[in-house]
Amino acid sequence: MIVDWIRFWVAAALMLMGLLTFITAIIGVFRMDYVLNRIHVAAKCDTFGLMLSFSSLIVILGWSAASLKLLMIILFLWIANPVSSHLVAHMEVATNPDLEDDCEVTPYDPDTD
């Protein structure tokens, strides 16, 4: 009985931390002026928020096949989310002609990829 309460409170704390991370991402996306800053905030906070939220579900479920699937989703998103946001940022650098007015970046050279 005590173990169930401990699992509940640990899961609730993880879920609340995930929710606060998502709220931070929303505020950060609206407060940042430039698209590269928005991408950075969204990628970092989404990855961490999903990890906390899914970890909460794993604690609630205990060790089972469903928790293993959630762990696999966490690992996939941990790799895929930063990579996809990097590709979107790379596209912004490659296609925005007014980029040097807003920030300092190295020029895009397609031959170096």
N, CA, C and O atoms as a DFTB+ gen file, in Angstrom:
452 C
 N C O
     1  1       0.815      -1.193       0.000
     2  2       0.000       0.000       0.000
     3  2       0.860       1.259       0.000
     4  3       0.586       2.200      -0.745
     5  1       1.885       1.279       0.823
     6  2       2.784       2.435       0.879
     7  2       3.526       2.583      -0.449
     8  3       3.759       3.699      -0.915
     9  1       3.890       1.472      -1.044
    10  2       4.613       1.510      -2.322
    11  2       3.744       2.140      -3.408
    12  3       4.247       2.882      -4.252
    13  1       2.462       1.853      -3.390
    14  2       1.551       2.448      -4.371
    15  2       1.481       3.959      -4.215
    16  3       1.452       4.683      -5.210
    17  1       1.455       4.440      -2.978
    18  2       1.426       5.888      -2.755
    19  2       2.730       6.537      -3.202
    20  3       2.722       7.631      -3.766
    21  1       3.831       5.873      -2.953
    22  2       5.126       6.418      -3.383
    23  2       5.178       6.478      -4.905
    24  3       5.599       7.487      -5.472
    25  1       4.755       5.407      -5.569
    26  2       4.720       5.415      -7.035
    27  2       3.809       6.516      -7.562
    28  3       4.143       7.181      -8.543
    29  1       2.657       6.712      -6.916
    30  2       1.728       7.750      -7.342
    31  2       2.374       9.134      -7.225
    32  3       2.287       9.931      -8.159
    33  1       3.011       9.427      -6.106
    34  2       3.585      10.758      -5.911
    35  2       4.810      10.990      -6.781
    36  3       5.042      12.110      -7.234
    37  1       5.588       9.957      -7.017
    38  2       6.720      10.097      -7.939
    39  2       6.208      10.360      -9.353
    40  3       6.728      11.231     -10.051
    41  1       5.202       9.620      -9.772
    42  2       4.621       9.822     -11.103
    43  2       3.974      11.197     -11.220
    44  3       4.089      11.850     -12.257
    45  1       3.295      11.643     -10.164
    46  2       2.671      12.971     -10.192
    47  2       3.734      14.058     -10.288
    48  3       3.557      15.032     -11.020
    49  1       4.830      13.905      -9.561
    50  2       5.907      14.902      -9.621
    51  2       6.540      14.943     -11.011
    52  3       6.814      16.022     -11.537
    53  1       6.773      13.772     -11.607
    54  2       7.339      13.737     -12.956
    55  2       6.387      14.368     -13.972
    56  3       6.824      15.100     -14.860
    57  1       5.093      14.088     -13.846
    58  2       4.111      14.648     -14.772
    59  2       4.029      16.164     -14.625
    60  3       3.931      16.875     -15.626
    61  1       4.067      16.667     -13.395
    62  2       4.038      18.117     -13.184
    63  2       5.298      18.790     -13.725
    64  3       5.226      19.880     -14.291
    65  1       6.448      18.146     -13.553
    66  2       7.674      18.712     -14.120
    67  2       7.618      18.729     -15.637
    68  3       8.085      19.677     -16.268
    69  1       7.046      17.678     -16.230
    70  2       6.869      17.661     -17.680
    71  2       5.937      18.758     -18.143
    72  3       6.189      19.407     -19.159
    73  1       4.853      18.971     -17.399
    74  2       3.908      20.031     -17.732
    75  2       4.566      21.401     -17.635
    76  3       4.355      22.250     -18.501
    77  1       5.357      21.625     -16.599
    78  2       6.064      22.899     -16.458
    79  2       7.079      23.095     -17.580
    80  3       7.300      24.219     -18.031
    81  1       7.690      22.016     -18.025
    82  2       8.620      22.111     -19.149
    83  2       7.895      22.508     -20.424
    84  3       8.396      23.330     -21.191
    85  1       6.726      21.937     -20.659
    86  2       5.932      22.312     -21.840
    87  2       5.467      23.766     -21.760
    88  3       5.469      24.472     -22.768
    89  1       5.069      24.217     -20.567
    90  2       4.664      25.616     -20.400
    91  2       5.842      26.540     -20.670
    92  3       5.678      27.590     -21.292
    93  1       7.026      26.157     -20.208
    94  2       8.235      26.940     -20.490
    95  2       8.494      27.013     -21.983
    96  3       8.886      28.061     -22.494
    97  1       8.280      25.916     -22.683
    98  2       8.471      25.908     -24.146
    99  2       7.489      26.841     -24.831
   100  3       7.858      27.565     -25.755
   101  1       6.243      26.828     -24.384
   102  2       5.236      27.699     -24.994
   103  2       5.606      29.158     -24.783
   104  3       5.547      29.962     -25.714
   105  1       5.986      29.497     -23.560
   106  2       6.379      30.878     -23.269
   107  2       7.617      31.258     -24.062
   108  3       7.697      32.361     -24.603
   109  1       8.582      30.352     -24.135
   110  2       9.808      30.630     -24.874
   111  2       9.579      30.833     -26.358
   112  3      10.202      31.699     -26.972
   113  1       8.694      30.043     -26.936
   114  2       8.415      30.183     -28.368
   115  2       7.767      31.535     -28.656
   116  3       8.070      32.165     -29.669
   117  1       6.891      31.979     -27.785
   118  2       6.237      33.263     -28.013
   119  2       7.130      34.455     -27.680
   120  3       6.958      35.528     -28.259
   121  1       8.063      34.291     -26.773
   122  2       8.908      35.421     -26.374
   123  2      10.111      35.626     -27.274
   124  3      10.603      36.747     -27.399
   125  1      10.591      34.571     -27.900
   126  2      11.776      34.696     -28.748
   127  2      11.420      35.413     -30.044
   128  3      10.341      35.222     -30.605
   129  1      12.349      36.237     -30.502
   130  2      12.091      37.048     -31.681
   131  2      12.428      36.342     -32.987
   132  3      11.776      36.567     -34.007
   133  1      13.428      35.507     -32.955
   134  2      13.924      34.957     -34.203
   135  2      13.640      33.462     -34.286
   136  3      13.582      32.776     -33.266
   137  1      13.468      32.970     -35.483
   138  2      13.035      31.588     -35.699
   139  2      14.064      30.573     -35.191
   140  3      13.668      29.512     -34.708
   141  1      15.345      30.850     -35.280
   142  2      16.346      29.894     -34.794
   143  2      16.277      29.755     -33.273
   144  3      16.475      28.664     -32.738
   145  1      16.000      30.846     -32.586
   146  2      15.835      30.770     -31.130
   147  2      14.575      29.982     -30.772
   148  3      14.574      29.208     -29.814
   149  1      13.520      30.178     -31.533
   150  2      12.286      29.438     -31.284
   151  2      12.474      27.943     -31.493
   152  3      11.972      27.130     -30.716
   153  1      13.195      27.589     -32.539
   154  2      13.463      26.173     -32.805
   155  2      14.261      25.564     -31.669
   156  3      13.993      24.436     -31.254
   157  1      15.229      26.293     -31.168
   158  2      16.077      25.788     -30.085
   159  2      15.249      25.534     -28.825
   160  3      15.362      24.476     -28.205
   161  1      14.426      26.500     -28.453
   162  2      13.595      26.343     -27.259
   163  2      12.623      25.181     -27.423
   164  3      12.463      24.362     -26.518
   165  1      11.983      25.116     -28.571
   166  2      10.997      24.063     -28.788
   167  2      11.638      22.676     -28.764
   168  3      11.078      21.746     -28.183
   169  1      12.793      22.533     -29.381
   170  2      13.439      21.222     -29.440
   171  2      13.893      20.759     -28.066
   172  3      13.658      19.610     -27.693
   173  1      14.531      21.627     -27.319
   174  2      15.034      21.237     -25.999
   175  2      13.893      20.926     -25.031
   176  3      13.901      19.897     -24.356
   177  1      12.923      21.818     -24.975
   178  2      11.837      21.630     -24.007
   179  2      10.918      20.472     -24.387
   180  3      10.444      19.753     -23.508
   181  1      10.661      20.283     -25.670
   182  2       9.817      19.160     -26.075
   183  2      10.469      17.823     -25.743
   184  3       9.813      16.906     -25.248
   185  1      11.748      17.723     -26.018
   186  2      12.452      16.471     -25.730
   187  2      12.443      16.175     -24.235
   188  3      12.156      15.051     -23.823
   189  1      12.752      17.174     -23.430
   190  2      12.798      16.964     -21.978
   191  2      11.398      16.758     -21.400
   192  3      11.211      15.917     -20.522
   193  1      10.416      17.517     -21.885
   194  2       9.050      17.372     -21.393
   195  2       8.453      16.018     -21.719
   196  3       7.779      15.418     -20.882
   197  1       8.694      15.526     -22.937
   198  2       8.211      14.190     -23.295
   199  2       8.891      13.111     -22.462
   200  3       8.259      12.134     -22.061
   201  1      10.188      13.298     -22.203
   202  2      10.892      12.315     -21.387
   203  2      10.294      12.265     -19.977
   204  3      10.086      11.181     -19.431
   205  1      10.020      13.431     -19.389
   206  2       9.440      13.451     -18.044
   207  2       8.019      12.882     -18.028
   208  3       7.674      12.107     -17.135
   209  1       7.203      13.256     -18.998
   210  2       5.820      12.780     -19.035
   211  2       5.740      11.275     -19.248
   212  3       4.974      10.587     -18.574
   213  1       6.528      10.769     -20.181
   214  2       6.517       9.325     -20.426
   215  2       7.151       8.553     -19.270
   216  3       6.745       7.426     -18.984
   217  1       8.136       9.146     -18.607
   218  2       8.703       8.500     -17.416
   219  2       7.647       8.383     -16.322
   220  3       7.611       7.394     -15.590
   221  1       6.795       9.386     -16.214
   222  2       5.696       9.324     -15.262
   223  2       4.767       8.147     -15.572
   224  3       4.348       7.418     -14.672
   225  1       4.454       7.975     -16.854
   226  2       3.597       6.852     -17.234
   227  2       4.274       5.514     -16.973
   228  3       3.611       4.545     -16.603
   229  1       5.585       5.452     -17.162
   230  2       6.314       4.212     -16.880
   231  2       6.253       3.885     -15.393
   232  3       6.083       2.724     -15.021
   233  1       6.392       4.907     -14.533
   234  2       6.309       4.676     -13.089
   235  2       4.921       4.179     -12.703
   236  3       4.793       3.269     -11.885
   237  1       3.888       4.767     -13.285
   238  2       2.517       4.333     -12.972
   239  2       2.273       2.900     -13.431
   240  3       1.671       2.110     -12.704
   241  1       2.743       2.555     -14.652
   242  2       2.488       1.218     -15.188
   243  2       3.328       0.141     -14.523
   244  3       2.918      -1.020     -14.490
   245  1       4.484       0.492     -13.997
   246  2       5.409      -0.520     -13.503
   247  2       6.116      -1.165     -14.687
   248  3       5.950      -0.730     -15.827
   249  1       6.894      -2.190     -14.422
   250  2       7.617      -2.847     -15.514
   251  2       6.696      -3.801     -16.244
   252  3       6.245      -4.805     -15.693
   253  1       6.426      -3.467     -17.500
   254  2       5.560      -4.295     -18.330
   255  2       5.924      -4.066     -19.788
   256  3       6.849      -3.314     -20.098
   257  1       5.199      -4.713     -20.668
   258  2       5.450      -4.519     -22.100
   259  2       5.112      -3.090     -22.527
   260  3       5.787      -2.517     -23.382
   261  1       4.065      -2.518     -21.929
   262  2       3.686      -1.140     -22.261
   263  2       4.764      -0.154     -21.819
   264  3       5.054       0.803     -22.536
   265  1       5.362      -0.377     -20.645
   266  2       6.413       0.524     -20.187
   267  2       7.675       0.383     -21.046
   268  3       8.408       1.352     -21.244
   269  1       7.920      -0.818     -21.550
   270  2       9.044      -1.002     -22.466
   271  2       8.805      -0.243     -23.771
   272  3       9.732       0.351     -24.321
   273  1       7.576      -0.261     -24.265
   274  2       7.234       0.497     -25.468
   275  2       7.403       1.998     -25.233
   276  3       7.916       2.709     -26.097
   277  1       6.975       2.476     -24.068
   278  2       7.155       3.892     -23.743
   279  2       8.631       4.258     -23.656
   280  3       9.032       5.342     -24.078
   281  1       9.425       3.367     -23.116
   282  2      10.871       3.607     -23.052
   283  2      11.477       3.677     -24.451
   284  3      12.351       4.504     -24.711
   285  1      11.020       2.820     -25.342
   286  2      11.497       2.860     -26.729
   287  2      11.088       4.171     -27.414
   288  3      11.857       4.732     -28.195
   289  1       9.874       4.655     -27.119
   290  2       9.428       5.930     -27.679
   291  2      10.286       7.071     -27.146
   292  3      10.652       7.977     -27.895
   293  1      10.608       7.030     -25.853
   294  2      11.484       8.057     -25.274
   295  2      12.822       8.064     -25.992
   296  3      13.321       9.129     -26.354
   297  1      13.411       6.894     -26.204
   298  2      14.711       6.816     -26.874
   299  2      14.636       7.319     -28.313
   300  3      15.534       8.023     -28.776
   301  1      13.569       6.958     -29.015
   302  2      13.413       7.423     -30.392
   303  2      13.278       8.942     -30.445
   304  3      13.939       9.597     -31.251
   305  1      12.420       9.504     -29.584
   306  2      12.224      10.950     -29.596
   307  2      13.460      11.698     -29.115
   308  3      13.720      12.818     -29.556
   309  1      14.216      11.090     -28.221
   310  2      15.441      11.698     -27.723
   311  2      16.456      11.874     -28.856
   312  3      17.253      12.812     -28.846
   313  1      16.416      10.973     -29.821
   314  2      17.308      11.076     -30.984
   315  2      16.675      11.899     -32.103
   316  3      17.334      12.758     -32.689
   317  1      15.409      11.645     -32.400
   318  2      14.785      12.244     -33.587
   319  2      14.449      13.723     -33.429
   320  3      14.598      14.480     -34.388
   321  1      14.004      14.156     -32.263
   322  2      13.578      15.537     -32.101
   323  2      14.724      16.535     -32.283
   324  3      14.544      17.493     -33.035
   325  1      15.878      16.381     -31.654
   326  2      16.971      17.329     -31.909
   327  2      17.491      17.280     -33.347
   328  3      17.878      18.307     -33.905
   329  1      17.501      16.098     -33.938
   330  2      17.983      15.988     -35.317
   331  2      17.032      16.701     -36.273
   332  3      17.480      17.424     -37.163
   333  1      15.734      16.508     -36.100
   334  2      14.784      17.174     -36.993
   335  2      14.799      18.683     -36.802
   336  3      14.690      19.422     -37.781
   337  1      14.929      19.153     -35.584
   338  2      14.999      20.606     -35.378
   339  2      16.297      21.170     -35.939
   340  3      16.317      22.307     -36.411
   341  1      17.375      20.405     -35.897
   342  2      18.617      20.850     -36.518
   343  2      18.451      20.977     -38.030
   344  3      18.952      21.927     -38.633
   345  1      17.754      20.032     -38.638
   346  2      17.537      20.103     -40.083
   347  2      16.658      21.297     -40.467
   348  3      16.889      21.933     -41.496
   349  1      15.660      21.598     -39.648
   350  2      14.820      22.771     -39.916
   351  2      15.646      24.051     -39.769
   352  3      15.509      24.970     -40.576
   353  1      16.492      24.117     -38.757
   354  2      17.360      25.284     -38.582
   355  2      18.359      25.394     -39.729
   356  3      18.656      26.494     -40.195
   357  1      18.865      24.277     -40.176
   358  2      19.798      24.268     -41.311
   359  2      19.107      24.782     -42.574
   360  3      19.709      25.521     -43.354
   361  1      17.852      24.396     -42.778
   362  2      17.100      24.887     -43.920
   363  2      16.877      26.403     -43.818
   364  3      16.953      27.111     -44.822
   365  1      16.606      26.891     -42.618
   366  2      16.415      28.332     -42.416
   367  2      17.689      29.098     -42.752
   368  3      17.636      30.150     -43.390
   369  1      18.814      28.580     -42.330
   370  2      20.091      29.230     -42.636
   371  2      20.350      29.204     -44.135
   372  3      20.876      30.170     -44.687
   373  1      19.991      28.122     -44.795
   374  2      20.263      27.985     -46.227
   375  2      19.340      28.828     -47.089
   376  3      19.736      29.231     -48.183
   377  1      18.124      29.110     -46.639
   378  2      17.144      29.763     -47.509
   379  2      16.819      31.204     -47.151
   380  3      16.180      31.893     -47.947
   381  1      17.229      31.679     -45.999
   382  2      16.877      33.034     -45.589
   383  2      17.953      34.015     -46.053
   384  3      19.075      33.967     -45.547
   385  1      17.642      34.906     -47.007
   386  2      18.660      35.842     -47.488
   387  2      18.954      36.970     -46.497
   388  3      20.024      37.576     -46.566
   389  1      18.040      37.262     -45.585
   390  2      18.232      38.345     -44.623
   391  2      18.746      37.845     -43.279
   392  3      18.589      38.527     -42.267
   393  1      19.343      36.691     -43.256
   394  2      19.772      36.084     -42.007
   395  2      20.878      36.886     -41.326
   396  3      20.901      36.986     -40.099
   397  1      21.784      37.452     -42.100
   398  2      22.905      38.180     -41.505
   399  2      22.455      39.483     -40.859
   400  3      23.198      40.051     -40.057
   401  1      21.270      39.971     -41.181
   402  2      20.753      41.169     -40.512
   403  2      20.341      40.869     -39.073
   404  3      20.428      41.742     -38.209
   405  1      19.897      39.651     -38.813
   406  2      19.380      39.295     -37.496
   407  2      20.391      38.598     -36.595
   408  3      20.369      38.794     -35.380
   409  1      21.275      37.788     -37.168
   410  2      22.222      37.057     -36.333
   411  2      23.494      36.764     -37.127
   412  3      23.554      36.979     -38.338
   413  1      24.492      36.276     -36.426
   414  2      25.776      35.984     -37.050
   415  2      25.900      34.467     -37.256
   416  3      25.952      33.700     -36.295
   417  1      25.946      34.058     -38.517
   418  2      26.116      32.645     -38.851
   419  2      27.168      32.527     -39.935
   420  3      27.452      33.487     -40.652
   421  1      27.737      31.355     -40.047
   422  2      28.680      31.125     -41.139
   423  2      27.897      30.889     -42.416
   424  3      26.806      30.320     -42.365
   425  1      28.411      31.303     -43.543
   426  2      27.665      31.111     -44.797
   427  2      27.465      29.631     -45.103
   428  3      28.298      28.786     -44.774
   429  1      26.355      29.353     -45.732
   430  2      26.009      27.976     -46.094
   431  2      26.753      27.577     -47.346
   432  3      26.722      28.283     -48.354
   433  1      27.426      26.438     -47.277
   434  2      28.132      25.909     -48.431
   435  2      27.660      24.477     -48.635
   436  3      28.007      23.602     -47.842
   437  1      26.864      24.211     -49.695
   438  2      26.320      22.863     -49.883
   439  2      27.378      21.799     -50.190
   440  3      27.112      20.605     -50.051
   441  1      28.566      22.223     -50.603
   442  2      29.601      21.238     -50.923
   443  2      30.235      20.643     -49.686
   444  3      30.880      19.599     -49.778
   445  1      30.076      21.270     -48.530
   446  2      30.685      20.738     -47.307
   447  2      29.815      19.718     -46.585
   448  3      30.268      19.103     -45.619
   449  1      28.582      19.524     -47.031
   450  2      27.693      18.558     -46.358
   451  2      28.007      17.149     -46.712
   452  3      27.349      16.229     -46.227
